[in-house]
Amino acid sequence: MLEKKVVEYERAVLIGVISSTQTEQKVKEYLDELEFLTYTAGGEVYKRFVQKIDKPNPKTYIGSGKMDEVAQYVEEHKIGSVIFDDELTPGQQRNIERHLKCKIVDRTTLILDIFAQRAQTSYSRTQVELAQYEYLLPRLTGLWTHLERQKGGIGMRGPGETEIETDRRIVRDRITLLKKKLSKIDRQMETQRGNRGALVRVALVGYTNVGKSTLMNVVSKSDVFAEDKLFATLDTTVRKVVLGNLPFLLSDTVGFIRKLPTQLVESFKSTLDEVREADLLLHIVDISHPNFEDHIASVHKILEEIKADDKKTIIVFNKIDQFTHETIDDDDLVTEKTKIHFTLEEWKKTWMQKVGDRALFISALNNENLDTFRKRVYDEVRDIHVTRFPYNNFLYPEHLDEY
């Protein structure tokens, strides 16, 4: 009988600050997401430390008193990683290391680490390695000695683990080599995209863990890896889909996230080209998430950064089967009704009403409203196809249900 493998999670604590630009509620939201990131990377959060401060300390991010409190907790509970919710400067990283004498990980390092775990193909591994090197370059002085003490675990996957002796010159040479390698692969992928012919291209975009891969599997009848963790998909998957007798290409892209490291946006340029070159975007939103409006804003921001915000888009609110809302008792005269109390029908009467038929409500997991989804996508693809090939107009009826 095979023994069940016991997964050991690395002990971690989280650090966040309430400042003039981040309210207490926002910090809680960010730390909730940071905890999920930590879990995805293989860590278990033991405690959160939050300090109210006008702005992060330029030397140590948090104040000396809070730092002493964290140091005591780290020592008493044998904490492996202290994870900060913002990107630390090289100076902050070195100063914090000296004080806490343990592994220091910031949000950027954590996301890069998860990407390093998730990268399956040579291409995605090269993209992640480039992003890691570019992030580590200004941090070499203090980080290499730190890496000599700490082996493996959260934030330690990738180039730093095996090349402790590497100096800045060799790292720059490695970055140049990786960029050349990616440039060559990018040209190959551009050729591949060109060879797909004039088929209409549809791309799934959205925040990480909103169900894009699940929807991809349902629509294309494929078997794309899907998991309830962040960044389950790194490599773009493209499938030919036929609705009625109308073929088109459907691509599943890497999920976005708030504070997405700029190094990743740049190194995943070719992957994001699938979004830039799409004829239609399906923006998938997890409507069961309490902060789904912030997620929509984050995706829009990244689409603007990659110059894809002008694409024709359908917003698809997924996971309606998991949607819940808080209720107010009839005799409660104190509690004011806010968005957390909105039912799904009440949400549809908000700004969503202005979106009109460009908003859909589905559950990919439970196959709810997928017929409506398929018809809507069919109509959009058909319009694009008929514009591109007007002589094929007679082949495709105006609606899928006419077959």
C-alpha positions, 0 to 999 in steps of 0.5 A: 500500500502506497503511503500518502505523501505529506505536503510540508508548507513553509511557515510565513508571516505577511507584512502590510501597511495602512497609509495615505494611499491604502485604506485598512479595507484595501490592505485587508484585501491585498493581504487576503490575496497575498495569503493565497499567493503564499499558499500557491507558492507552498507556504502557510501564513501564521500571522499578519502584521499591519502598521498604520504609517503615513508612508512606508519607511524608506529604510525598513518599510515598517517602523523600528518598533513593529520590526522588533515585534516581527523579529520576536515572532519570527524567532519564537515560531521558527518562521521561514519567510517574511513576505511584504505586500509591496516591492522592496528596494534593494536597500530595504531588503538588505536592512530588513534582512540584517534585522530579522535574520531570515528570508525576506520576500516581497510581492514581486519575488513571490509572483516570480516564484510562482511563475517559476513553479508553473512554467512547463515549457522551455519558452515559459521557463525562459520568460520567467528566468529573464524576469527573475534576472532583471529583478535580481540584478540590482539586488545582487550585493546583498542577496547572494550572501543571503542565498548562501544561508537559505536554500530552496523554498518560497522565492528561492527558485530560479537562477539565484539558487544555483549561481550564487557566485555570479557577478553583475557582468555575468548576469548581464550577459545572461540577460542578453542571451535570454533576450536573444533566445526569446526574440528568436522564439517570438519570431517563430511564434509570430510566423505560427500566428501568421500561418493560422490563416484568416480565422477569427481569433478570440482570446480569453482574458481576465484576472488570475483564477477566474475560471478561464481554463475551465471555460476553455475546456468546456467550449473547446472540449479540450483538456487544458490544465485548470486548478484552484490556485493562482496562475495555473496557466502560463503558456498560451493554449490555442484551440480551433473551435467550431460553433454550428459550422463556423470555425474560429481560434480560441486562446487561453492566456496567462491571468493578470493580477494587481501589481503585476511585476513589470518584468513579467509584462515585458518578458511575456510580450509574445504571450500577450501578443495573442491578446493584442492580435485577437479580433474579440476578447472575452473578459472573464470575471469571477463575480463570486469574488468580493473585489471583482470590480477591482479585478476588472479595473486591474485587467483594464489597466494591463490591457491599456499597458499592452495597447489592447484596450480598444478591442471588441470585448464581451464581459463574462461574469463567471461562477454565478453558482458561487455568488453570495451576498450578505443580508440585512434583517428587517428589524435592523435599522442601523446597517446601511445597504452597500454593494456587499448586500446586492443580489445578482439581480440588483447588480445587473441593474447597476453599471452592468445595465449600461453594458447591455448584451455585452455582459453575460452571466454563466457558470462554466463549472456547472454549465449554467447559461452556456447556450446563451454564451455560445450563441452570443460568441457565435453572433460576434464571430459571425459578424467579424467573419462576414465582414472579412469574407462577405462572399461567405455570408450565405453559409452562416445564419444570423443565430446559432439556434437556426441550425 
